[in-house]
């Protein structure tokens, strides 16, 4: 995640003089097939019931669930167009998890 943020920062500085704005959506845990596979692997390794794992992990987010792919794509609509004055910003899309760490 920090590598993508660093890339966005570098690109925003390099491309600003050409009128481009570069911003960075930063997703938290998004409900995808890869997440399901991860839970299956963990359930096989630990013997825990697979139904229990997602609920335990999602409970760490204030919204008490994982994000959905369409929510992440909608977050991109909140980022400005290239003719905006906003650049080098990170939009955190994690259901409030980062806010609980501060």
C-alpha positions as CSV (number, residue, x, y, z in Angstrom):
1,X,0.0,0.0,0.0
2,X,2.8,2.5,0.8
3,X,4.5,1.7,-2.5
4,X,1.3,2.8,-4.4
5,X,1.1,5.9,-2.3
6,X,4.7,6.8,-3.0
7,X,4.1,6.2,-6.7
8,X,1.1,8.5,-6.7
9,X,3.1,11.2,-4.9
10,X,5.9,11.0,-7.4
11,X,3.6,11.0,-10.4
12,X,1.6,13.9,-9.0
13,X,4.7,16.0,-8.7
14,X,6.1,15.0,-12.1
15,X,2.9,15.5,-14.0
16,X,1.5,18.6,-12.3
17,X,3.4,20.9,-14.7
18,X,1.6,19.2,-17.6
19,X,-1.8,19.8,-15.9
20,X,-2.4,16.3,-14.6
21,X,-3.7,15.5,-11.1
22,X,-2.8,12.2,-9.6
23,X,-4.8,10.8,-6.6
24,X,-4.8,7.5,-4.8
25,X,-7.8,5.4,-3.7
26,X,-6.6,3.2,-0.8
27,X,-8.9,0.2,-0.2
28,X,-9.2,-1.7,3.0
29,X,-10.5,-5.3,3.0
30,X,-12.7,-5.7,0.0
31,X,-15.0,-8.7,-0.4
32,X,-13.5,-10.6,-3.4
33,X,-12.9,-14.1,-4.5
34,X,-9.3,-13.8,-3.2
35,X,-10.7,-13.0,0.3
36,X,-12.9,-16.1,0.2
37,X,-9.9,-18.2,-0.9
38,X,-7.9,-16.8,2.0
39,X,-10.7,-17.7,4.5
40,X,-10.9,-21.2,3.0
41,X,-7.1,-21.7,3.4
42,X,-7.2,-20.4,6.9
43,X,-10.1,-22.7,7.9
44,X,-8.3,-25.7,6.4
45,X,-5.1,-24.8,8.3
46,X,-6.7,-24.0,11.7
47,X,-9.8,-26.2,11.7
48,X,-12.0,-23.3,12.4
49,X,-15.4,-23.2,10.7
50,X,-15.2,-21.1,7.6
51,X,-18.5,-19.4,8.4
52,X,-16.9,-17.9,11.6
53,X,-13.9,-16.3,10.0
54,X,-15.4,-13.5,7.9
55,X,-17.6,-12.4,10.8
56,X,-14.6,-12.2,13.2
57,X,-12.5,-10.2,10.7
58,X,-15.3,-7.9,9.6
59,X,-16.0,-7.1,13.2
60,X,-12.7,-5.1,13.4
61,X,-14.2,-2.4,11.1
62,X,-16.6,0.2,12.6
63,X,-19.1,-0.6,9.8
64,X,-18.9,-4.3,10.9
65,X,-18.5,-5.6,7.4
66,X,-16.1,-5.8,4.5
67,X,-16.2,-3.4,1.6
68,X,-17.7,-4.4,-1.8
69,X,-16.1,-3.9,-5.1
70,X,-18.7,-1.5,-6.3
71,X,-18.1,0.7,-3.2
72,X,-14.5,0.9,-4.1
73,X,-15.3,1.9,-7.7
74,X,-17.8,4.5,-6.5
75,X,-15.0,6.0,-4.4
76,X,-13.1,6.7,-7.6
77,X,-16.0,9.0,-8.6
78,X,-15.2,11.1,-5.5
79,X,-11.7,11.8,-6.7
80,X,-11.4,14.9,-8.9
81,X,-11.1,15.1,-12.7
82,X,-7.7,16.0,-14.2
83,X,-8.8,19.7,-14.4
84,X,-9.2,20.0,-10.6
85,X,-6.9,21.7,-8.1
86,X,-6.8,18.6,-6.0
87,X,-3.7,16.4,-6.4
88,X,-1.6,14.0,-4.4
89,X,-4.4,13.0,-2.1
90,X,-5.3,9.5,-0.7
91,X,-8.9,8.5,-0.3
92,X,-9.0,5.8,2.3
93,X,-11.9,3.3,1.6
94,X,-11.8,1.0,4.6
95,X,-15.0,1.3,6.5
96,X,-13.4,3.5,9.2
97,X,-10.6,1.1,10.2
98,X,-7.8,3.6,10.0
99,X,-9.7,6.1,12.2
100,X,-9.9,3.5,15.0
101,X,-6.1,3.3,15.0
102,X,-5.6,6.9,16.0
